[in-house]
Amino acid sequence: MNNQCIQICLVTILLVCLSGSNAEQVEGISTQQVDSSFQDVNESEVFVVTVDSTNLRFTPDSITVTEKDSVRFFWSDEILPHNAVERNGLFDSGETARNVDYTYTFEVGENGTYEYICEPHEAVGMIGTIVVEPLPENQEEAEVLPDDKDEMIEPQSSAINSVISLGLVSIAIGLSGFLTLASIRSSSALE
């Protein structure tokens, strides 16, 4: 009975050691994913354009964005159907509809001024303008580089933790085997 308790304790230590080294690896991945998410958010923005049904206008009717930014045309349950079509065909939200959720992202090189219309209501002035400014030069070819400090420390500490875990696992397995042999010998001695 006493040997079984010790074996259970050793197996528990073994599992804790193994899960500890994996948790650090997962933690490192999660941190990298969160860091890259913040970088993506900082690089671009989404601007929303809706419809003012009372006056048959886009709201806002004029916006200024930067390359890599997105414009989302969004309206729902409108009495009249609408769409948003750039005059030269750069973007088109599709057929007129009472519910629209369409997003266009301006790529690098698409800077300029764009006029878009609601096709059935252009004659009454449902026209909008988007001014796309070029990306600042320092962001055009910016490359996301990992933090040197983190890159140097994490693999080393991860390797050390793996070696320690492996050593503890080996000790636990060795002790477990020894206790099993001792248990078998004591059982056969009692018979």
C-alpha positions in Angstrom: 0.0 0.0 0.0 2.8 2.4 0.9 4.6 1.6 -2.3 1.5 2.4 -4.3 1.2 5.8 -2.7 4.8 6.5 -3.6 4.3 5.3 -7.2 1.2 7.6 -7.5 3.3 10.5 -6.2 6.1 9.8 -8.7 3.6 9.5 -11.6 2.1 12.8 -10.5 5.6 14.5 -10.4 6.2 13.0 -13.9 3.0 14.5 -15.3 3.7 17.9 -13.7 7.2 18.0 -15.1 5.9 17.2 -18.6 3.0 19.6 -18.5 5.3 22.4 -17.2 7.6 22.3 -20.2 4.7 22.2 -22.6 3.0 25.1 -20.9 6.0 27.3 -21.4 6.1 26.4 -25.1 2.4 27.2 -25.5 2.8 30.4 -23.5 5.6 31.5 -25.9 3.4 30.9 -28.9 0.4 32.7 -27.4 2.6 35.8 -26.7 3.9 35.8 -30.2 0.3 35.6 -31.6 -0.9 38.4 -29.4 2.1 40.6 -30.3 1.4 40.1 -34.0 -2.3 40.9 -33.5 -1.4 44.3 -31.9 1.0 45.0 -34.8 -1.8 44.2 -37.4 -4.2 46.5 -35.5 -1.7 49.4 -35.5 -1.0 49.1 -39.2 -4.5 49.7 -40.5 -7.9 51.0 -39.6 -11.4 50.3 -40.7 -13.7 53.3 -41.5 -17.4 52.7 -41.6 -19.7 54.4 -44.1 -23.5 54.2 -43.5 -26.6 55.6 -45.2 -28.6 58.5 -44.1 -32.0 57.4 -45.5 -33.8 60.6 -44.7 -31.5 62.7 -47.0 -30.3 59.9 -49.3 -26.6 60.5 -48.4 -23.6 58.5 -47.4 -22.5 59.2 -43.8 -19.9 60.4 -43.7 -19.9 61.6 -47.3 -16.1 62.2 -47.3 -13.3 60.4 -45.5 -9.6 60.4 -45.6 -7.7 57.1 -45.1 -4.2 55.7 -45.6 -3.1 52.9 -47.8 -3.8 49.5 -46.1 -6.9 51.0 -44.4 -10.3 49.5 -45.1 -13.7 51.2 -45.7 -16.7 49.2 -44.6 -20.0 50.1 -46.3 -22.6 48.9 -43.8 -26.4 49.4 -43.6 -29.3 47.2 -42.6 -33.1 47.3 -42.9 -33.1 50.4 -45.1 -36.5 51.3 -46.7 -34.8 51.8 -50.1 -32.0 49.6 -51.5 -28.5 51.1 -51.9 -25.1 50.2 -53.1 -21.6 51.8 -53.2 -19.8 51.8 -56.6 -16.5 53.6 -57.3 -16.8 55.5 -60.6 -13.8 53.8 -62.2 -14.7 50.3 -60.9 -12.1 50.0 -58.1 -14.7 48.7 -55.7 -18.4 47.7 -56.0 -20.6 46.6 -53.2 -22.8 44.7 -55.6 -26.5 45.0 -56.5 -28.6 47.5 -54.6 -29.8 46.0 -51.3 -31.5 47.0 -48.1 -28.8 45.2 -46.1 -25.2 45.7 -47.1 -21.9 44.7 -45.4 -19.1 45.2 -47.8 -15.5 46.1 -47.1 -12.7 47.3 -49.4 -9.1 47.6 -48.4 -6.9 50.1 -50.1 -3.5 48.5 -51.1 -0.2 50.2 -51.2 -0.1 52.2 -54.5 -3.8 52.9 -54.6 -3.4 56.4 -53.1 -5.5 59.1 -54.7 -9.1 60.5 -54.6 -12.0 58.2 -55.3 -15.6 59.2 -55.9 -18.3 56.6 -55.3 -22.0 56.6 -55.9 -25.2 54.9 -55.0 -26.4 53.9 -58.5 -30.1 54.5 -58.1 -29.7 57.7 -56.1 -26.8 59.4 -57.8 -29.1 61.9 -59.5 -30.3 63.2 -56.1 -26.7 63.6 -54.8 -25.9 60.3 -53.1 -22.2 60.6 -53.8 -19.2 60.0 -51.5 -15.5 60.7 -51.6 -12.6 58.8 -50.2 -9.1 60.4 -50.1 -6.4 57.7 -49.8 -3.1 59.1 -48.6 0.2 57.2 -49.2 1.6 55.1 -46.4 4.4 57.0 -44.6 7.8 55.9 -46.1 9.0 54.2 -42.9 5.9 51.9 -42.9 5.9 50.9 -46.6 8.6 48.2 -46.3 8.6 47.8 -42.5 9.4 44.3 -41.5 8.3 42.8 -38.2 11.4 41.6 -36.4 11.3 39.6 -33.2 12.6 41.2 -30.1 16.3 40.1 -29.9 16.1 39.9 -26.1 13.1 37.6 -26.0 14.5 35.5 -28.9 17.8 34.9 -27.0 16.3 34.1 -23.6 13.2 32.0 -24.4 14.9 29.2 -26.4 17.7 28.9 -23.8 15.3 28.8 -20.8 13.0 26.4 -22.7 15.9 24.1 -23.4 17.1 24.2 -19.8 13.5 23.5 -18.6 13.3 20.6 -21.0 16.6 19.1 -19.7 15.5 19.5 -16.1 12.1 18.0 -16.9 13.7 15.1 -18.7 16.0 14.5 -15.7 13.1 14.5 -13.3 11.2 12.2 -15.5 14.1 9.8 -15.6 14.4 9.9 -11.8 10.7 9.3 -11.4 10.7 6.4 -13.8 13.7 4.9 -12.1 12.2 5.2 -8.7 8.9 3.8 -9.9 10.7 0.7 -11.3 12.7 0.3 -8.2 9.6 0.4 -6.0 7.8 -2.0 -8.3 10.6 -4.5 -7.9 10.7 -4.0 -4.2 7.0 -4.5 -4.0 7.2 -7.7 -6.1 10.0 -9.0 -3.8 8.1 -8.2 -0.6 5.0 -9.9 -2.0 6.9 -13.0 -2.9 8.6 -13.1 0.5 5.2 -13.0 2.2 4.0 -16.0 0.2 
